[in-house]
Amino acid sequence: MTAKEIREFSPAEITTKLTETREQLLQLRLRKQTGQVEKTHELRTLRKTVARLETVARQKSLAAPAAA
């Protein structure tokens, strides 16, 4: 998921996606600890997605008062 795609989401959708992605990351970390993960690169991808979601959410929250 790219930042350009994320910017098209509403703030509520971003929050929902952020929660879902963090849950996926948690599950993947737990599976990694038990040795059940074959694609370890997914951890990095999910971490980057979380960062993108948080960044865009922050940008939108700062832009909202300025627009008002």
C-alpha positions, 0 to 999 in steps of 0.5 A, spaced: 500 500 500 503 506 497 502 513 501 498 515 495 493 510 496 493 511 503 491 519 502 485 517 498 482 514 505 478 518 510 481 518 517 476 513 519 478 508 514 486 510 516 484 508 523 481 502 521 487 500 516 492 501 522 488 497 527 488 491 522 495 492 520 498 492 527 494 486 528 497 482 522 504 485 525 502 482 532 500 475 529 506 475 524 511 476 530 508 471 534 508 466 528 515 468 527 517 466 535 514 459 534 518 458 527 512 458 523 514 464 518 517 462 511 516 469 508 520 474 513 520 480 509 512 481 510 514 483 517 518 489 514 513 490 509 507 491 515 512 495 519 513 500 513 505 500 512 504 502 519 509 507 518 505 510 512 498 510 515 501 513 521 504 519 517 498 520 513 494 520 519 498 525 522 498 529 516 491 529 515 490 531 523 495 537 522 491 539 515 484 539 518 485 545 523 489 549 518 483 548 513 478 550 518 
